[in-house]
Amino acid sequence: MPEKAPDEVAIQIWTGHQERSSEHERQRLEFTSVVVGASLVAIGLLAEGSSDGTPEVTAALALVAMINVLAIAYSWRGNQWARWHRDVARALATDRWPDLVAFASTVKRPHDRAHLIGRELLQRTLHLVVALAAIVLIVAG
């Protein structure tokens, strides 16, 4: 077991992992916003003003579907890294400041952890719905 670093260093390490976790979350949310927003605009414009079934419309809708499938993978991978950083920060805090971790666990959360759908699953479901909508428009066209 390595020798414990001074508290100032441990706090910097803990803070770095918390900030990196937050950065992964922020990037995932921004990516979802851009992809879903652009996809819905594209679907709306394609469904409204173009002739159904043309190769250009089909290709554009296929691109929308593929980008949303890639966004699902990006969301999943970003979530893995965010969780890893949170887990490292939690392990460090548990090792260095067990009383603080015990105290924090007594504070009631604003929602129960057993809620039906989390933010990550909601984002991935949204991308899936948009991808399926594009596929349905391809098939219907």
C-alpha positions as CSV (number, residue, x, y, z in Angstrom):
1,M,0.0,0.0,0.0
2,P,1.5,3.4,-1.0
3,E,2.1,6.0,1.6
4,K,-0.8,8.4,2.0
5,A,-0.3,11.8,0.4
6,P,-0.9,15.0,2.4
7,D,-4.6,16.1,2.6
8,E,-3.9,19.0,0.2
9,V,-2.8,16.6,-2.5
10,A,-5.6,14.2,-1.8
11,I,-8.1,17.0,-2.0
12,Q,-6.6,18.1,-5.4
13,I,-6.9,14.5,-6.7
14,W,-10.5,14.1,-5.4
15,T,-11.4,17.5,-7.0
16,G,-9.8,16.6,-10.3
17,H,-11.8,13.3,-10.5
18,Q,-15.1,15.1,-9.6
19,E,-14.4,17.8,-12.2
20,R,-13.6,15.2,-14.8
21,S,-16.7,13.3,-14.1
22,S,-18.8,16.5,-14.4
23,E,-17.0,17.3,-17.7
24,H,-18.0,13.9,-19.1
25,E,-21.6,14.5,-18.0
26,R,-21.6,18.0,-19.6
27,Q,-20.2,16.8,-22.9
28,R,-22.7,14.0,-23.1
29,L,-25.6,16.4,-22.4
30,E,-24.4,18.9,-25.0
31,F,-23.8,16.2,-27.6
32,T,-27.3,14.9,-27.1
33,S,-28.8,18.4,-27.4
34,V,-27.0,19.1,-30.7
35,V,-27.7,15.7,-32.2
36,V,-31.3,15.5,-31.2
37,G,-32.0,19.1,-32.2
38,A,-30.3,18.8,-35.6
39,S,-32.0,15.5,-36.2
40,L,-35.5,16.8,-35.5
41,V,-34.9,19.8,-37.7
42,A,-33.6,17.5,-40.5
43,I,-36.5,15.1,-40.2
44,G,-39.0,18.0,-40.1
45,L,-37.5,19.6,-43.2
46,L,-37.2,16.3,-45.1
47,A,-40.8,15.2,-44.2
48,E,-42.2,18.6,-45.1
49,G,-40.6,19.8,-48.3
50,S,-39.2,16.9,-50.2
51,S,-40.5,14.2,-52.4
52,D,-40.7,10.9,-50.5
53,G,-38.5,8.0,-51.5
54,T,-35.9,10.0,-53.4
55,P,-32.3,8.7,-52.9
56,E,-31.3,12.0,-51.3
57,V,-34.1,11.9,-48.8
58,T,-33.4,8.3,-48.0
59,A,-29.7,8.9,-47.6
60,A,-30.3,11.9,-45.3
61,L,-32.7,10.0,-43.1
62,A,-30.3,7.1,-43.0
63,L,-27.6,9.5,-41.9
64,V,-29.9,10.9,-39.1
65,A,-30.5,7.3,-37.9
66,M,-26.8,6.4,-37.9
67,I,-25.7,9.6,-36.1
68,N,-28.3,8.9,-33.4
69,V,-27.0,5.3,-33.1
70,L,-23.5,6.7,-32.7
71,A,-24.8,9.1,-30.1
72,I,-26.1,6.2,-28.1
73,A,-22.6,4.6,-28.1
74,Y,-21.0,8.0,-27.2
75,S,-23.5,8.4,-24.3
76,W,-22.7,5.0,-23.0
77,R,-19.0,5.4,-23.2
78,G,-19.0,8.9,-21.7
79,N,-21.1,7.5,-18.8
80,Q,-18.6,4.7,-18.2
81,W,-15.8,7.3,-17.8
82,A,-17.9,9.6,-15.7
83,R,-18.7,6.7,-13.4
84,W,-15.0,5.6,-13.2
85,H,-14.0,9.1,-12.1
86,R,-16.8,9.2,-9.5
87,D,-15.8,5.8,-8.2
88,V,-12.1,6.9,-7.9
89,A,-13.2,10.0,-6.0
90,R,-15.5,8.0,-3.8
91,A,-12.8,5.4,-3.0
92,L,-10.4,8.2,-2.1
93,A,-12.9,10.0,0.1
94,T,-13.8,6.7,1.8
95,D,-10.2,6.0,2.5
96,R,-9.2,9.5,3.6
97,W,-12.3,10.9,5.2
98,P,-14.6,8.0,6.3
99,D,-16.5,10.2,8.8
100,L,-17.3,12.7,6.1
101,V,-18.5,10.0,3.7
102,A,-20.6,8.5,6.5
103,F,-22.2,11.9,7.2
104,A,-22.9,12.5,3.5
105,S,-24.7,9.2,3.3
106,T,-27.1,10.3,6.0
107,V,-28.4,13.3,4.0
108,K,-31.6,12.6,2.1
109,R,-31.3,12.7,-1.7
110,P,-33.9,14.7,-3.7
111,H,-35.0,11.5,-5.4
112,D,-34.8,7.8,-4.7
113,R,-32.1,5.8,-6.4
114,A,-34.7,3.3,-7.4
115,H,-36.4,5.7,-9.8
116,L,-37.6,4.1,-13.0
117,I,-35.4,5.9,-15.6
118,G,-32.2,7.7,-15.1
119,R,-30.7,10.6,-17.1
120,E,-28.4,8.3,-19.1
121,L,-31.1,5.9,-20.1
122,L,-33.4,8.8,-20.9
123,Q,-30.8,10.2,-23.3
124,R,-30.2,6.9,-25.0
125,T,-33.9,6.3,-25.3
126,L,-34.4,9.7,-26.9
127,H,-31.7,9.0,-29.5
128,L,-33.3,5.6,-30.2
129,V,-36.7,7.1,-30.8
130,V,-35.2,9.7,-33.2
131,A,-33.3,7.0,-35.0
132,L,-36.4,4.8,-35.3
133,A,-38.4,7.8,-36.5
134,A,-35.9,8.3,-39.3
135,I,-36.1,4.6,-40.2
136,V,-39.9,4.6,-40.2
137,L,-39.8,7.5,-42.6
138,I,-37.3,5.6,-44.9
139,V,-39.6,2.6,-44.9
140,A,-42.8,4.6,-45.4
141,G,-41.2,6.7,-48.2
